[in-house]
Amino acid sequence: MNISSVGVVGAGTMGNGIAQAFAVAGIPVTMTDIGQAQLDRGLKTIDASLERLVKKDRMSAADKAATMGRVETSTGLGAVASADLVIEAATERLDLKLDLFGRIDALAKADALIATNTSSISVTRLAAATKRPDRVIGMHFFNPVPVMQLVELIRGLQTSDATYAAVEAACKKIGKTPVKVKNSPGFVVNRMLCPMINEAIFALGEGLATPAEIDEAMKLGCNHPIGPLALCDLIGLDVELAVLNVLFEGFKDPKYRPAPLLVEMVEAGYLGRKAGRGFYSYG
Ligand SMILES: NC(=O)c1ccc[n+]([C@@H]2O[C@H](COP(=O)([O-])OP(=O)(O)OC[C@H]3O[C@@H](n4cnc5c(N)ncnc54)[C@H](O)[C@@H]3O)[C@@H](O)[C@H]2O)c1
């Protein structure tokens, strides 16, 4: 199956980045969310991201306008009905995603593929909430989507070879590198990354060093391009907590228990960059 139109459900950090990646590659996208404010924010983020490319002479103003013209928005989920591939990138909550998968399944074309960008939830479980489990797959993009190369492609137990092949081709078409991963809590990257970030939060909570010192140490000591706490602010503290909870519950292993400071910061609404405050403050 050739994918020539895409629906993206959720216009947040990941959703607008995914929409941008497809639109830049010439594929029309319809982005939906629960409110106009979320859609406006998503569109503004795409516009600002493309404008940076124009300023750096990596995209012409005409190409930017054409790319923006390929992104439609709607507050109604029904807007994804004509898409060949619907990518769910809504809030990381199992109940919310199970409900969305049932509704997307009812609205999408019979032969459409449905992907989830979940960081940690079982693709097999989401697929089972539809009447087309063979046409469901995990497409785990990384943040920020326009710059990050990797897409973990997660096969649920039911995912067909044809679905995998079509989505793999779509990833390559938008210039990404897919890596095949089995369905398992946290998949591959987050299984290693999120415990490392969690350990940095434990270190901070225990007063070992300040956020800036912890980040500087990891950048200089491990050659990481960004420190774990700055990265957590970028990912979103709520997303980090949700992934840790899935690892903790999925493996029943205490090594994945979330740091108390992370739990408390999420309770306070200090969710990172998107909230203007996390381990650092953003003006
Ligand atoms: N943030 C990251 O670094 C990252 C990386 C990879 C994957 N993910 C995954 O991507 C997904 C989205 O995460 P995010 O960081 O973009 O979150 P976000 O909070 O920035 O955005 C989520 C969006 O989903 C919308 N939404 C909620 N319910 C909805 C519904 N019923 N219909 C349509 N839209 C709805 C919200 O209004 C919000 O705009 C999650 O599953 C997350 O685990 C996140």
The ligand as an SDF file (V2000), in Angstrom:
LIG
                    3D

 44 48  0  0  0  0  0  0  0  0999 V2000
    7.4940   14.1510   24.0570 N   0  0  0  0  0  0  0  0  0  0  0  0
    8.3460   13.2570   23.5780 C   0  0  0  0  0  0  0  0  0  0  0  0
    9.5600   13.4470   23.6100 O   0  0  0  0  0  0  0  0  0  0  0  0
    7.8270   11.9960   22.9470 C   0  0  0  0  0  0  0  0  0  0  0  0
    8.6960   11.2270   22.1560 C   0  0  0  0  0  0  0  0  0  0  0  0
    8.2080   10.0880   21.5090 C   0  0  0  0  0  0  0  0  0  0  0  0
    6.8680    9.7300   21.6780 C   0  0  0  0  0  0  0  0  0  0  0  0
    6.0470   10.4950   22.4780 N   0  0  0  0  0  0  0  0  0  0  0  0
    4.6520   10.0800   22.5920 C   0  0  0  0  0  0  0  0  0  0  0  0
    3.8840   10.9030   21.7310 O   0  0  0  0  0  0  0  0  0  0  0  0
    2.5730   11.0410   22.2610 C   0  0  0  0  0  0  0  0  0  0  0  0
    2.2520   12.5100   22.3960 C   0  0  0  0  0  0  0  0  0  0  0  0
    3.1810   13.0870   23.2810 O   0  0  0  0  0  0  0  0  0  0  0  0
    3.5060   14.6540   23.2590 P   0  0  0  0  0  0  0  0  0  0  0  0
    4.8040   14.8290   23.9400 O   0  0  0  0  0  0  0  0  0  0  0  0
    3.3040   15.2180   21.8940 O   0  0  0  0  0  0  0  0  0  0  0  0
    2.3480   15.1900   24.2410 O   0  0  0  0  0  0  0  0  0  0  0  0
    1.7010   16.6450   24.2940 P   0  0  0  0  0  0  0  0  0  0  0  0
    1.1300   16.7740   25.6580 O   0  0  0  0  0  0  0  0  0  0  0  0
    2.6740   17.6830   23.8320 O   0  0  0  0  0  0  0  0  0  0  0  0
    0.5400   16.5840   23.2040 O   0  0  0  0  0  0  0  0  0  0  0  0
   -0.5360   15.6880   23.2960 C   0  0  0  0  0  0  0  0  0  0  0  0
   -1.6910   16.2830   22.5250 C   0  0  0  0  0  0  0  0  0  0  0  0
   -2.7320   15.3160   22.4480 O   0  0  0  0  0  0  0  0  0  0  0  0
   -3.9480   16.0090   22.5140 C   0  0  0  0  0  0  0  0  0  0  0  0
   -5.0590   15.1240   22.8170 N   0  0  0  0  0  0  0  0  0  0  0  0
   -5.4390   14.6440   24.0170 C   0  0  0  0  0  0  0  0  0  0  0  0
   -6.5490   13.8950   23.8820 N   0  0  0  0  0  0  0  0  0  0  0  0
   -6.8700   13.9060   22.5800 C   0  0  0  0  0  0  0  0  0  0  0  0
   -7.9280   13.3350   21.8110 C   0  0  0  0  0  0  0  0  0  0  0  0
   -8.8760   12.5880   22.3920 N   0  0  0  0  0  0  0  0  0  0  0  0
   -7.9650   13.5690   20.4910 N   0  0  0  0  0  0  0  0  0  0  0  0
   -7.0130   14.3280   19.8980 C   0  0  0  0  0  0  0  0  0  0  0  0
   -5.9970   14.9010   20.5690 N   0  0  0  0  0  0  0  0  0  0  0  0
   -5.9230   14.6890   21.8850 C   0  0  0  0  0  0  0  0  0  0  0  0
   -3.6970   17.0710   23.5710 C   0  0  0  0  0  0  0  0  0  0  0  0
   -4.6730   18.1050   23.5130 O   0  0  0  0  0  0  0  0  0  0  0  0
   -2.2890   17.5370   23.1920 C   0  0  0  0  0  0  0  0  0  0  0  0
   -2.3170   18.6100   22.2760 O   0  0  0  0  0  0  0  0  0  0  0  0
    2.5590   10.2730   23.5800 C   0  0  0  0  0  0  0  0  0  0  0  0
    2.0650    8.9800   23.3490 O   0  0  0  0  0  0  0  0  0  0  0  0
    4.0240   10.2280   23.9540 C   0  0  0  0  0  0  0  0  0  0  0  0
    4.3210    9.1270   24.7690 O   0  0  0  0  0  0  0  0  0  0  0  0
    6.4890   11.6210   23.0930 C   0  0  0  0  0  0  0  0  0  0  0  0
  1  2  1  0
  2  3  2  0
  2  4  1  0
  4  5  1  0
  4 44  2  0
  5  6  2  0
  6  7  1  0
  7  8  2  0
  8  9  1  0
  8 44  1  0
  9 10  1  0
  9 42  1  0
 10 11  1  0
 11 12  1  0
 11 40  1  0
 12 13  1  0
 13 14  1  0
 14 15  2  0
 14 16  1  0
 14 17  1  0
 17 18  1  0
 18 19  2  0
 18 20  1  0
 18 21  1  0
 21 22  1  0
 22 23  1  0
 23 24  1  0
 23 38  1  0
 24 25  1  0
 25 26  1  0
 25 36  1  0
 26 27  1  0
 26 35  1  0
 27 28  2  0
 28 29  1  0
 29 30  1  0
 29 35  2  0
 30 31  1  0
 30 32  2  0
 32 33  1  0
 33 34  2  0
 34 35  1  0
 36 37  1  0
 36 38  1  0
 38 39  1  0
 40 41  1  0
 40 42  1  0
 42 43  1  0
M  CHG  2   8   1  16  -1
M  END
$$$$
